[in-house]
Amino acid sequence: MISPSAIEEFRTSLRGPTVCLGEAGYDEARKVWNGSVDKRPALVARCAGVGDVISCVNFARANNLLVAVRGGGHNVAGNAVCDDGLVIDLSRMKGIRVDPVHRTARAEPGLTWREFDREAQVFGLATTGGQISTTGIAGLTLGGGWGYLARRYGLSCDNLLSVDLVTADGQFLTASLAENAELFWGVRGGGGNFGVVTSLEYQLHTVGPVFAGIVAYPIQKGKTVLELFRQVTGAAPDELACDIVLINLPDGTPIVGMNICYNGPIAEGERVVRPLRSAGSPVLDQVGPIPYTAAQQLLDSFYPFGLHSYWKSSFLKEISDGAIDTMVTYCGRRPTPICHGIIEHQLGGAVKRVDREATAFGQRDAEYSFMSLGVCAEASEAEECTRWAREFWDAMQPWSTGGVYVNYLGREADEGSGRVEAAYGQEKYARLVALKNKYDPANLFRFNQNIKPSQAAQVARSA
């Protein structure tokens, strides 16, 4: 137990506000994107800067508090909040400086991709970012980070030039290729396991209007459109990114839809995308030249704040006929209209060409990622949706590589042991454990896709 006087002293030492259990604004402060997450921290510290982050880390370590770190709060596992502990809330740290001459951006971890893209696009620049614009930049980047630009420019973590972070012992470090290089390797894919990142420096690229949008067909054409998606993406240029999903539109129409973005000359994009728009009479065709910022917001309405969400994911070896039939079968018996299955084609290209050992991100040889998403508005439906998503995922495993994108992992209790290691592979995981032993042997930062320190490191720290 921590004395009230110690808590009050800590609170008054911070520049940013804090919210405790029972105080006004507490329920709002503890909410995250996934409505299924209902955790009650003892204290939420809304940091105003690096000094606040250092104070939070030192206070939590000294008092043996559980710690969760919140950026955008979009992680499906709900790792941005914990029961009874301290939430280090970075969501108010939204500084960004774009350097249009050197094509770089220095950004704080409270930014969402919508906010980041707005500032970068003032100069006609962008870097690879998530497809849901309300996602925080930090969590997505530290876990790898793919999006529409990945096949041309690499993952978000491939475009990192440096990070500043506060380690478990309260030290402020910069990590880059020139400074703390092994730590820099680890944060590019290893998530928030090694400290609280307080700024990220990105390489930017010239990105003008893109040829993008959604084209959707009646769900009865699911098999035909999935086969078409396989054919087109199998020979796609690096400029094309595309997802395919079986879901209902907001008006209730069941569809098989493709979310398309071509980052290159508009006329060439129209030519490349044309086959995807030729599967008969579409229910919806909104594909055309649009600003990159608009492309980044195409899917926002499908993933609003507060829905109950359960995800299972894995990389696919291929989109086989059997995988297509399984997608169609399970999406034909979704328990709610907003449950859905997705295949993403945003890997390959530049992602695959990066040196396998350059970053902690694993699975660079994968081309497709599959997700089953059990989603509902009512808590009473969550159990059935979760069961459907698990069964769907199980049925797709014959075509899985065995690997998974770390940012799509749910809670360890749901995923089972070994899934985090599967995201990296045995050799990279061992290297990440060595970094964890060095920078966080007591596992202070464990509310994440956790890389556990070795037993020996924990014993040595205790001694």
N, C-alpha and C positions, 0 to 999 in steps of 0.2 A: 504494500500500500504506500502511496506517495502522499505526503502531507499536503493539505490545502495551501499552506504557506509556500511550499516548494513549487506547486503548480502555478500559483499566482506570481511568484518571482519569475518563473519561466515565461509566463504570458506577457508580463510587462517588459521583458527583455527583447521582445520581438517588435519589429517595425510593422509587420502585417497583423491583421486581426486573428483572433482565435475564437472557436466556438466549442463549448463543452456540452455534454449530455444535459438535457433539460433547459438549455438556453434558447432564446429566440433564434431562428434560422438553422437550428441543429438538423432538423429533418431534411432540409434542402441541401445542407452541406454534405450529408452522408450519402445522398443519392448518386448512383452512377447510371451509365447508359442501359445496362441490362436490368430490367425490372424484376428479375428473379433474385437479384442480390439484395439482401436486407440485413446489413451488418450495422452494428452500433459501436463506433469507436468512442473512447473516453474523451478524446480531444482532436479537433481538426485545426491545424495551424496553416493559415493561408499566407504563405511566405511572400514577402515583398522583394526579396533579393537573396544573394548568396549568404550574407550574414545570418539571415533567418534560417536558411537550410543548415548551416553549420551548427547553430544553436539547437535546432531540432534533433539532429543526429547525436550530438553530445548528450542532450537531455535523455533521449531514448536509451542510449547505451548505458549511461550512468544509473538509470532506474530500471533497466532490464524490461523495457516496454516493447511490445509488438509494434512493428512499423510497417505502414503501407505508404507507397508513394503515388501520388495522383498527378497526372498531366491532363490528358483529355478525358480520362475516366471511361474510355470506350472499350476496354478489354472485356471480352465475353465472360472470362472467369471471375470478374469482379475483384481483381487483385489491387485495385486502387483504393480499397477500403478494408478495414479489419475490425473485428470485435474487440472492444476493451482497450485498444492500444492508441497509438498516435498516427494520424494521417498527416503526412507532409504534403500539403496541397500546393502544387506549383501553378495552378490554373490562372493565377493573376500575374504571373511572370510572362509578359507578352511582348517584350522588346524585340525588335528586328531592325537590322541595318543591311540594306542591299548595296553592294558595290558593283555598279553596272560596268565599270571599266575592267575589273578583274573577274567579273561574273561570279561573284561569291555572295553569300548571305550569312550573317551571324544572327542566330535566332534563339530566343529563350523557350523553355520547354512547355510553357503554358499555352503556346499557340496551337490552334487547329490548322489543318491544311487549308481551309477556306481563307483564314487570315494570312497565312504564309503566302499562298498563291496570289492573293490580291496585291500584296506589296511587290512581289517579284514580277508580276505581269505588268505593272506600271512601266517596267523597262523591257517588256517583251521577253522575260526570262522565266524559267521554272526549273525545278528538279523533280525527280521521281517521288511522288507522294501517293497516299492512299486514295481509294476511289470514293470513300464516304467523307465529305468535306468537314464533317464535325469530329473526325478522328484527330487525336493529338499527334503532333509531329514526332515527339520524343519516343513514345512507346513503339510506334510503328517502325521508326528508323532503327532503334536499337535491336529489334527482333529481325531485321533484314529489310523489309519494306519494299513491296512491289506495287506497281500501279501502271497506268497507261504508258508511261515513258520508259519502263524498265527494259523492254526488249531493244530499245535504241540506245539508252544511256546507262543501263545498269540499275541495280537496286538503290533504294534510299541510302543504305549503309555504304554502298560503293561510291556514293557521291559525298560522303563525309570527309572533310579535310581535318577536322579536329573536334574534340569535345572538352569542355570543362566539367569536372565532377567533384563531389564531396564524398570521400571514402568513409568506411565504417568507423575509422578512428578520428573522424572530423577533419581530415586533411583535405586541402583544396589542391587538385592536380589538373594539369592539362595533358591530354593524350593525343598524339598525332604520330605520323610516320617518323618524325624527328625527335619526339619526346615521349617517354613511356610507351614505346612502340608496341610492346607485348600487350599492354592494357588496351591500347587502341585496337589491336587485332580482336580482342575479346569483346569490346563493346559493339563492334560491327557484326551483330548477330546474336551476341550472348545476353541481350536484354539488360535489365536493371540489376543484375546480380552483383555488380562490383562497386556501386555507389549511386548517388543521386546526381544525375546530369543536370547542370545549370545553364549550359548553352551548347549549341551545336553549330558548327560552321560547315556550310554546304557549297559544293560546286554547282553552278547554275548553267543552263543551256538556253539557247535561243529557241523559243517555242511561240509560234504565231497562232493564228486560227487553225483549228483542227477539223477534220471531217469526221463527225461523231454523232451519236444518238442511239436511239433504241428502235429496233425493228422486231415486231412480234407477230406470231401466227397463232391460229387456234391450237389448243393443246393436243387436239386429235392428230396434228401433224408432227407431234413430238419426235417420232423416230426419223422421219424424213429430214427434219431440220437439224437434228443431232448428226445425222450422216453428212449433211451439207457442211455443218460447222467443222466436222472432222476433216473433210476434204479441203476446205479453204484454209483452215489454220495450219494444216500439215505442210503447206507450201507458202505460208504467209511471209512477207518481208518484215524486217525488224520494226518498221514504222506502224504495223498493225497490232493492236491489242484487242481482245474480244473475250467476252464471257457468254455462256448460255445458261439459262435458268428456266425452270418449270415452276410457275407460281400463278397467282391471280393478280390482275390489275386492280387498282383501287376501286374501280366500279364493279368488281366481282367477276370479270371475264377471265376464265382460265386460259393461260397462254404458254407457249414456248417462245421465249424472247431472247434476243441477243443485244448485249450492250457493247457498242463498237466505238473505237477511237483510232483514227489514222493520223499520226503526227508526221506530216510531210506535205508536199504539194497537193492542193485540193483536187485538181483534175486527176492526178494519179490515185488519190484516195478514193475518189468516186469510182474509178475503174476497178480497183482492188476489191472494194466492198460490194460492187454490183451483184456478184453471185449470191451473197447473203440476203439480198433483197428480191430474189427471183424464185422463191419457193411457192409461188401462188399469190393469192390475194391476202396481204397482211391485215391483221387487226389494227396494227399501229405501225407507222413508218415516220419517224421524226429525225432521220439521219440527214445531216447537211453540214455546211460550214458554220461553226460556232466558236466563240472564244474558249480557250482552254479552261478558264475558270467555270464556264457553264458546263463543260464536259465533266469536270470534277464534282459537279452537283447533280448529275443525272439520276443517281440512285438514292439520293438523300431521303426522298419520300417513302422509299421501301424499308428504311432502317431508322425509324424515329426513336427518340428517347423514350424509355419506359416499357417497351414490350418485353415479354418474358422470352428469353432466347437460350437455346441449347444447341451447340455446334459440335459436329464431329467431322474431322477432315483427314485427308491423306493425299499424297501425290500419286498420280496414275502412271503406269508404264505406257499405256496407250488407251485410246478410246476404242475399245473392241466392240464387236457386235453384241457380245454379252453384256458389256457395260451399258451400252445404249438401251438394250431391252430392260435391264434392271432399273435404269433411271426412269424409263417410261412407266414401268410397273409400279414402282413405289410412289412416284409423283401422281399416279392415277388414284391413289388412296390416301392422300394427305389428310390428317385429322382436322386441320384448319386451313382456310384459304391462304394464309400467309406462311405456312410451312412450305419449304421448297428445297430443291436440289440445284447445285451449281457446278459447272465445270469452268474453270478459269484458264485462259491461255495468255498469260502475261510473263511467262518465263521463256527460256531459250534466248536466242539472239545475243545481245550484249551480256545478259546475265550468265549465259553459258560460257562466254569467252573469257571471263575474269579468271585469273589464276585460282585454282581450287584452294590453295593454302593462304590466299591473301587476307581472308576474313574468316570469322568464326561461322558465318552462315554456311549451312550444309545444303546438300541436295541440288547443286547447280546443274546437274544433268537432267533434272525433271523438266518436262514440257507443260504438263497439265496438273492442276490441283482440283480435287473434288471436295465438296462440302455437302453434308446433309444438315439442314437447319430446322430444328423444331421450334416454331415461333407461334406465340399466341398473345392475345390481349388480356386474357383472364387467367388468374393463377390456378383456377380449377381445371384448366385445360393443359397445364404445363406437364403433368405426369404422362399423359397420353402422347403429347408431342415429343417429349424426351424419348419415350420408348420407340416411337416411330423413327426418329432420327438415328437411334442406336442400331435398330434392325436394318435400316437402309444402309448405314455405313458398313455394318457387318457383311451385308450382301454384296457390297462393292469391293471387298478386300481381295478377291481373286485377281484383281487388276491393279492392286496397289503396289507401289515400290517398297512399302514398309516405312517410308519416311513421312514427315509431316512438317508443315510450316509452323514454327514455334509460336507465332502470333495468333494462330487459330486454335491453340490448345486450351482446353477448359481446365477445371480444377483437377488436381492430381487424384482426388478421390473418385472422380468420374472417369478419368483417362486411364488409370491404372499405372503401375510402375513401369519404367522403361521408356515411356513415350518422349520425355524430354531428351534422353540420350538418342533416341531414334531420329530426332530432329537434326542432330549434329553428326552422328556417326561416332563410332567408338574412339577413334584417334583424336578427333577434335574435342569430344566431350572430356577426355582425359586432360587435354591441354587447358580446357576451361576450368576443370576442377583445381588444377594447379594455380590458376589465377584466383579462384575463389579462396583457396587456402591462404594466399598471400594478402588479399585485400579485404576479405570478410570471413575469417575462419570461424567466427561465432554465428554466421548466417543471420546477421541482423536484417539484411535485405532478403527475406525469404518469401514475401508475398509477390511472386512473379512466377514465370516458368522456371522453377528453381533448380539451379545447379548446386547440389549439396556439397559442402566442404568434406574432405575426408575425415574419418574418425581421428586420425593422428593429429591433424591440424587443430581440431577442437580440443583435444587433450592437451596439446602443447600450449594453446592459448590459456586454458584453465590453470595450468601450472605456472 
